[in-house]
Amino acid sequence: MKRKLLLVEDEPAVVSFVLRSLTEEGYEISVAPDGPLGLDMALHHGFDLIILDIMLPGMNGLEVCRRLRTGGLTTPILILTALGSTENVVAGLDSGADDYLAKPFKLAELLARIRSLLRRQPSAAPEAPDQLSIADLILNSDLKTVTRQGKPIELTATEFRLLEYLLKNKRRVLSRMDILEKVWGIDFNMNTKVVDVYINYLRKKVDRDFEPRLIHTAVGMGYVLREAYANEDPN
C-alpha cells in the first residue's frame, strides 16, 4: 500500500519538485498551499507523514504544528525551513515537529528523513472505500460530494461519474474509448467528442479556479488525472 504524505507548502517550485520526486518514489502526495487548509486536511484525512513549511500564508507552520499536536494528532511532522538557525530549529521541535530539514535541500536527504520518520510510525488506516482524492481534490462516492481546497463543487451526475472514474485511475492515461465504455457504458466506436465536451465541463469546475491543474491531455492518447509538473502546459 502506498504511504500517504501531506505537503503543506506555498512555493510552486518546491511543490513541483517534491510532488514529482516523491510520486516517482511511490508515495501518494496531497498538497495544501496555506496553513489553514493544511491544518484542516491533516486533522480530517489520514496521512502517514506531514511535510510542513514554516513560512506559509494564513497561518505559519509552527502554529499549524502546535494546533495539530494540541488536537491529538500523532502523525510524524517534518518541518521545512529556510531559517536554519538553532533558535528556529528549536522552535520547530518545541512546537511538536519530529524532525526538520533546511532549505535548499537535496532529494536524497529528504527521502532519508521521510524513511526514518515512517519507520517509527505504522501505516495509517487505508482510505475509506467511499472516498477518493488527489492533491486537495476529494470525492465522496456515498455522499456524492466533491470538494477542492475545502470548497464544494457542484457536478451533474455524468460529470460526477467521469471524475470518479478519473480518480479511480489517477496518474493513468485513459483513452476516450476507455472513458466512453466505463462512464457511458458504450463499447463501440461512436463519436468520442462527447468525452472531450465533458472533460471541458469538468475542467471548468475542478481546475479553472484552482492550482495546480489536475486534468491533463495526453496528446494522441486521451486524458490523465495527476499533479502538474514544472513548466507544463495543463491542456
Beta strands, then each sheet from edge to edge (+ up, - down):
strand 1: 4-8
strand 2: 28-32
strand 3: 49-53
strand 4: 77-81
strand 5: 99-102
strand 6: 131-134
strand 7: 137-140
strand 8: 145-148
strand 9: 151-152
strand 10: 215-218
strand 11: 222-225
sheet 1: 2+ 1+ 3+ 4+ 5+
sheet 2: 6+ 7- 8+ 9-
sheet 3: 10+ 11-
end
